Structures are given as structure tokens and as C-alpha cells.
Amino acid sequence: NGRNKRLNLDFTITTPGLFEVENMFELSLKHDVTIITKQTFAFSPEVFMSVKVIPHRILDRIVTGILSRIEPRATDKQQGMIDILKQMITQKNYHEQFQNYL
């Protein structure tokens, strides 16, 4: 019985993975599946896999560019990704959290 089968994409945004966001978005659209999106969490600024290491002057430019291209085409199945990307713009990064970061 196929009624209980459901496919979701699970995507964790890392620093290098930031450049794959649009590909994952397209995959979600193509296969009409929900994409569950989160970002790498870190307890300290030494974890370079977390996008929080990227200064806002750079990160915001990347993320707003991505949002401008994908948000107009997003459905409810991609809304989680849109929300996480918007949150990345407003959340404090390591430069703001740690006084002597760089």
C-alpha cells in the first residue's frame, strides 16, 4: 500500500553547501517533494562548516541573491528553505557573537 509512503529531501546548509541551495531547490520542485532545511550548528567559531563564520557583508549578498531567484517560484514544499535563508540574514554571526573573533 503506497498511501503511507512519503519522500522528503533533507538538506543541511553548510558553508560549502550554501552554493548548492539552488540545486536542492530545483530538485524539490522537479520531484514535487518537501525539502526539510536546516543549517549547521556550532558551539564555537572554530567550526567553519557553519555559515555563521561568513561576515554579513558577504553572506547577505549571497543569500539575498539566492532568495531573489528562488522565492518567487517557491511552493509550500520549499517554504522551510525560504524561512531558513531569511533567518540566516537576521541571525547573529560569529563576528557579532564573539568579541575577538577575527
PyMOL commands that place a pseudoatom at each C-alpha (Angstrom):
pseudoatom trace, name=CA, resn=ASN, resi=1, chain=A, elem=C, hetatm=0, pos=[0.000, 0.000, 0.000]
pseudoatom trace, name=CA, resn=GLY, resi=2, chain=A, elem=C, hetatm=0, pos=[1.582, 3.259, -1.146]
pseudoatom trace, name=CA, resn=ARG, resi=3, chain=A, elem=C, hetatm=0, pos=[-0.619, 5.547, 0.937]
pseudoatom trace, name=CA, resn=ASN, resi=4, chain=A, elem=C, hetatm=0, pos=[1.881, 5.827, 3.772]
pseudoatom trace, name=CA, resn=LYS, resi=5, chain=A, elem=C, hetatm=0, pos=[4.984, 6.352, 1.674]
pseudoatom trace, name=CA, resn=ARG, resi=6, chain=A, elem=C, hetatm=0, pos=[6.348, 9.855, 1.552]
pseudoatom trace, name=CA, resn=LEU, resi=7, chain=A, elem=C, hetatm=0, pos=[9.582, 11.238, 0.209]
pseudoatom trace, name=CA, resn=ASN, resi=8, chain=A, elem=C, hetatm=0, pos=[11.231, 14.352, 1.610]
pseudoatom trace, name=CA, resn=LEU, resi=9, chain=A, elem=C, hetatm=0, pos=[14.571, 15.944, 0.866]
pseudoatom trace, name=CA, resn=ASP, resi=10, chain=A, elem=C, hetatm=0, pos=[16.651, 16.654, 3.957]
pseudoatom trace, name=CA, resn=PHE, resi=11, chain=A, elem=C, hetatm=0, pos=[19.187, 19.425, 3.370]
pseudoatom trace, name=CA, resn=THR, resi=12, chain=A, elem=C, hetatm=0, pos=[21.634, 20.882, 5.875]
pseudoatom trace, name=CA, resn=ILE, resi=13, chain=A, elem=C, hetatm=0, pos=[23.165, 24.160, 4.760]
pseudoatom trace, name=CA, resn=THR, resi=14, chain=A, elem=C, hetatm=0, pos=[26.902, 24.215, 5.413]
pseudoatom trace, name=CA, resn=THR, resi=15, chain=A, elem=C, hetatm=0, pos=[29.402, 26.844, 4.323]
pseudoatom trace, name=CA, resn=PRO, resi=16, chain=A, elem=C, hetatm=0, pos=[30.253, 24.982, 1.090]
pseudoatom trace, name=CA, resn=GLY, resi=17, chain=A, elem=C, hetatm=0, pos=[26.659, 23.749, 0.793]
pseudoatom trace, name=CA, resn=LEU, resi=18, chain=A, elem=C, hetatm=0, pos=[25.471, 27.335, 0.533]
pseudoatom trace, name=CA, resn=PHE, resi=19, chain=A, elem=C, hetatm=0, pos=[26.402, 27.104, -3.126]
pseudoatom trace, name=CA, resn=GLU, resi=20, chain=A, elem=C, hetatm=0, pos=[24.099, 24.091, -3.620]
pseudoatom trace, name=CA, resn=VAL, resi=21, chain=A, elem=C, hetatm=0, pos=[20.932, 25.679, -2.232]
pseudoatom trace, name=CA, resn=GLU, resi=22, chain=A, elem=C, hetatm=0, pos=[19.522, 26.460, -5.662]
pseudoatom trace, name=CA, resn=ASN, resi=23, chain=A, elem=C, hetatm=0, pos=[20.226, 22.949, -6.949]
pseudoatom trace, name=CA, resn=MET, resi=24, chain=A, elem=C, hetatm=0, pos=[18.394, 21.431, -3.980]
pseudoatom trace, name=CA, resn=PHE, resi=25, chain=A, elem=C, hetatm=0, pos=[15.524, 23.861, -4.521]
pseudoatom trace, name=CA, resn=GLU, resi=26, chain=A, elem=C, hetatm=0, pos=[15.288, 22.799, -8.173]
pseudoatom trace, name=CA, resn=LEU, resi=27, chain=A, elem=C, hetatm=0, pos=[15.349, 19.125, -7.183]
pseudoatom trace, name=CA, resn=SER, resi=28, chain=A, elem=C, hetatm=0, pos=[12.490, 19.716, -4.760]
pseudoatom trace, name=CA, resn=LEU, resi=29, chain=A, elem=C, hetatm=0, pos=[10.460, 21.476, -7.457]
pseudoatom trace, name=CA, resn=LYS, resi=30, chain=A, elem=C, hetatm=0, pos=[11.227, 18.874, -10.108]
pseudoatom trace, name=CA, resn=HIS, resi=31, chain=A, elem=C, hetatm=0, pos=[10.092, 15.955, -7.966]
pseudoatom trace, name=CA, resn=ASP, resi=32, chain=A, elem=C, hetatm=0, pos=[7.361, 17.885, -6.133]
pseudoatom trace, name=CA, resn=VAL, resi=33, chain=A, elem=C, hetatm=0, pos=[8.687, 16.940, -2.692]
pseudoatom trace, name=CA, resn=THR, resi=34, chain=A, elem=C, hetatm=0, pos=[9.077, 18.841, 0.545]
pseudoatom trace, name=CA, resn=ILE, resi=35, chain=A, elem=C, hetatm=0, pos=[12.583, 19.975, 1.378]
pseudoatom trace, name=CA, resn=ILE, resi=36, chain=A, elem=C, hetatm=0, pos=[13.411, 19.983, 5.063]
pseudoatom trace, name=CA, resn=THR, resi=37, chain=A, elem=C, hetatm=0, pos=[16.136, 22.588, 5.501]
pseudoatom trace, name=CA, resn=LYS, resi=38, chain=A, elem=C, hetatm=0, pos=[18.375, 23.389, 8.427]
pseudoatom trace, name=CA, resn=GLN, resi=39, chain=A, elem=C, hetatm=0, pos=[21.804, 24.884, 8.910]
pseudoatom trace, name=CA, resn=THR, resi=40, chain=A, elem=C, hetatm=0, pos=[24.934, 23.508, 10.525]
pseudoatom trace, name=CA, resn=PHE, resi=41, chain=A, elem=C, hetatm=0, pos=[25.058, 24.382, 14.193]
pseudoatom trace, name=CA, resn=ALA, resi=42, chain=A, elem=C, hetatm=0, pos=[28.262, 25.031, 16.088]
pseudoatom trace, name=CA, resn=PHE, resi=43, chain=A, elem=C, hetatm=0, pos=[29.084, 25.889, 19.680]
pseudoatom trace, name=CA, resn=SER, resi=44, chain=A, elem=C, hetatm=0, pos=[32.164, 27.911, 18.807]
pseudoatom trace, name=CA, resn=PRO, resi=45, chain=A, elem=C, hetatm=0, pos=[33.582, 29.968, 15.946]
pseudoatom trace, name=CA, resn=GLU, resi=46, chain=A, elem=C, hetatm=0, pos=[36.179, 27.323, 15.066]
pseudoatom trace, name=CA, resn=VAL, resi=47, chain=A, elem=C, hetatm=0, pos=[33.567, 25.314, 13.165]
pseudoatom trace, name=CA, resn=PHE, resi=48, chain=A, elem=C, hetatm=0, pos=[33.967, 26.571, 9.617]
pseudoatom trace, name=CA, resn=MET, resi=49, chain=A, elem=C, hetatm=0, pos=[31.197, 24.314, 8.306]
pseudoatom trace, name=CA, resn=SER, resi=50, chain=A, elem=C, hetatm=0, pos=[28.706, 26.726, 9.862]
pseudoatom trace, name=CA, resn=VAL, resi=51, chain=A, elem=C, hetatm=0, pos=[27.638, 29.653, 7.678]
pseudoatom trace, name=CA, resn=LYS, resi=52, chain=A, elem=C, hetatm=0, pos=[27.902, 31.811, 10.791]
pseudoatom trace, name=CA, resn=VAL, resi=53, chain=A, elem=C, hetatm=0, pos=[31.629, 32.194, 10.023]
pseudoatom trace, name=CA, resn=ILE, resi=54, chain=A, elem=C, hetatm=0, pos=[30.791, 34.273, 6.938]
pseudoatom trace, name=CA, resn=PRO, resi=55, chain=A, elem=C, hetatm=0, pos=[30.615, 38.037, 7.608]
pseudoatom trace, name=CA, resn=HIS, resi=56, chain=A, elem=C, hetatm=0, pos=[27.179, 39.550, 6.956]
pseudoatom trace, name=CA, resn=ARG, resi=57, chain=A, elem=C, hetatm=0, pos=[28.513, 41.853, 4.242]
pseudoatom trace, name=CA, resn=ILE, resi=58, chain=A, elem=C, hetatm=0, pos=[29.279, 38.705, 2.209]
pseudoatom trace, name=CA, resn=LEU, resi=59, chain=A, elem=C, hetatm=0, pos=[26.603, 36.290, 3.441]
pseudoatom trace, name=CA, resn=ASP, resi=60, chain=A, elem=C, hetatm=0, pos=[23.729, 38.723, 2.971]
pseudoatom trace, name=CA, resn=ARG, resi=61, chain=A, elem=C, hetatm=0, pos=[24.720, 39.361, -0.634]
pseudoatom trace, name=CA, resn=ILE, resi=62, chain=A, elem=C, hetatm=0, pos=[24.842, 35.620, -1.382]
pseudoatom trace, name=CA, resn=VAL, resi=63, chain=A, elem=C, hetatm=0, pos=[21.588, 34.797, 0.406]
pseudoatom trace, name=CA, resn=THR, resi=64, chain=A, elem=C, hetatm=0, pos=[19.571, 37.727, -0.958]
pseudoatom trace, name=CA, resn=GLY, resi=65, chain=A, elem=C, hetatm=0, pos=[20.704, 36.756, -4.454]
pseudoatom trace, name=CA, resn=ILE, resi=66, chain=A, elem=C, hetatm=0, pos=[19.541, 33.191, -3.907]
pseudoatom trace, name=CA, resn=LEU, resi=67, chain=A, elem=C, hetatm=0, pos=[16.231, 34.359, -2.440]
pseudoatom trace, name=CA, resn=SER, resi=68, chain=A, elem=C, hetatm=0, pos=[15.591, 36.699, -5.360]
pseudoatom trace, name=CA, resn=ARG, resi=69, chain=A, elem=C, hetatm=0, pos=[15.893, 33.763, -7.751]
pseudoatom trace, name=CA, resn=ILE, resi=70, chain=A, elem=C, hetatm=0, pos=[14.004, 31.075, -5.828]
pseudoatom trace, name=CA, resn=GLU, resi=71, chain=A, elem=C, hetatm=0, pos=[11.399, 32.749, -3.611]
pseudoatom trace, name=CA, resn=PRO, resi=72, chain=A, elem=C, hetatm=0, pos=[9.058, 33.786, -6.460]
pseudoatom trace, name=CA, resn=ARG, resi=73, chain=A, elem=C, hetatm=0, pos=[8.833, 30.134, -7.558]
pseudoatom trace, name=CA, resn=ALA, resi=74, chain=A, elem=C, hetatm=0, pos=[8.618, 28.533, -4.123]
pseudoatom trace, name=CA, resn=THR, resi=75, chain=A, elem=C, hetatm=0, pos=[5.626, 26.475, -3.076]
pseudoatom trace, name=CA, resn=ASP, resi=76, chain=A, elem=C, hetatm=0, pos=[4.640, 25.353, 0.409]
pseudoatom trace, name=CA, resn=LYS, resi=77, chain=A, elem=C, hetatm=0, pos=[7.066, 22.463, -0.079]
pseudoatom trace, name=CA, resn=GLN, resi=78, chain=A, elem=C, hetatm=0, pos=[10.029, 24.840, -0.238]
pseudoatom trace, name=CA, resn=GLN, resi=79, chain=A, elem=C, hetatm=0, pos=[8.832, 27.350, 2.365]
pseudoatom trace, name=CA, resn=GLY, resi=80, chain=A, elem=C, hetatm=0, pos=[11.074, 25.877, 5.067]
pseudoatom trace, name=CA, resn=MET, resi=81, chain=A, elem=C, hetatm=0, pos=[14.101, 26.601, 2.904]
pseudoatom trace, name=CA, resn=ILE, resi=82, chain=A, elem=C, hetatm=0, pos=[12.947, 30.179, 2.306]
pseudoatom trace, name=CA, resn=ASP, resi=83, chain=A, elem=C, hetatm=0, pos=[12.418, 30.684, 6.048]
pseudoatom trace, name=CA, resn=ILE, resi=84, chain=A, elem=C, hetatm=0, pos=[15.888, 29.364, 6.941]
pseudoatom trace, name=CA, resn=LEU, resi=85, chain=A, elem=C, hetatm=0, pos=[17.557, 31.574, 4.328]
pseudoatom trace, name=CA, resn=LYS, resi=86, chain=A, elem=C, hetatm=0, pos=[15.760, 34.654, 5.663]
pseudoatom trace, name=CA, resn=GLN, resi=87, chain=A, elem=C, hetatm=0, pos=[16.733, 33.675, 9.199]
pseudoatom trace, name=CA, resn=MET, resi=88, chain=A, elem=C, hetatm=0, pos=[20.389, 33.461, 8.150]
pseudoatom trace, name=CA, resn=ILE, resi=89, chain=A, elem=C, hetatm=0, pos=[20.273, 37.147, 7.214]
pseudoatom trace, name=CA, resn=THR, resi=90, chain=A, elem=C, hetatm=0, pos=[18.887, 38.251, 10.575]
pseudoatom trace, name=CA, resn=GLN, resi=91, chain=A, elem=C, hetatm=0, pos=[20.711, 35.934, 12.983]
pseudoatom trace, name=CA, resn=LYS, resi=92, chain=A, elem=C, hetatm=0, pos=[23.942, 36.969, 14.661]
pseudoatom trace, name=CA, resn=ASN, resi=93, chain=A, elem=C, hetatm=0, pos=[27.065, 35.537, 13.114]
pseudoatom trace, name=CA, resn=TYR, resi=94, chain=A, elem=C, hetatm=0, pos=[30.333, 34.783, 14.907]
pseudoatom trace, name=CA, resn=HIS, resi=95, chain=A, elem=C, hetatm=0, pos=[31.698, 38.265, 14.197]
pseudoatom trace, name=CA, resn=GLU, resi=96, chain=A, elem=C, hetatm=0, pos=[28.810, 39.650, 16.244]
pseudoatom trace, name=CA, resn=GLN, resi=97, chain=A, elem=C, hetatm=0, pos=[28.733, 36.944, 18.919]
pseudoatom trace, name=CA, resn=PHE, resi=98, chain=A, elem=C, hetatm=0, pos=[32.429, 36.740, 19.772]
pseudoatom trace, name=CA, resn=GLN, resi=99, chain=A, elem=C, hetatm=0, pos=[34.299, 39.952, 20.501]
pseudoatom trace, name=CA, resn=ASN, resi=100, chain=A, elem=C, hetatm=0, pos=[37.754, 38.816, 19.361]
pseudoatom trace, name=CA, resn=TYR, resi=101, chain=A, elem=C, hetatm=0, pos=[36.664, 36.541, 16.527]
pseudoatom trace, name=CA, resn=LEU, resi=102, chain=A, elem=C, hetatm=0, pos=[38.936, 37.881, 13.761]
for i in range(1, 102): cmd.bond("trace and resi %d" % i, "trace and resi %d" % (i + 1))
show_as sticks, trace
zoom trace
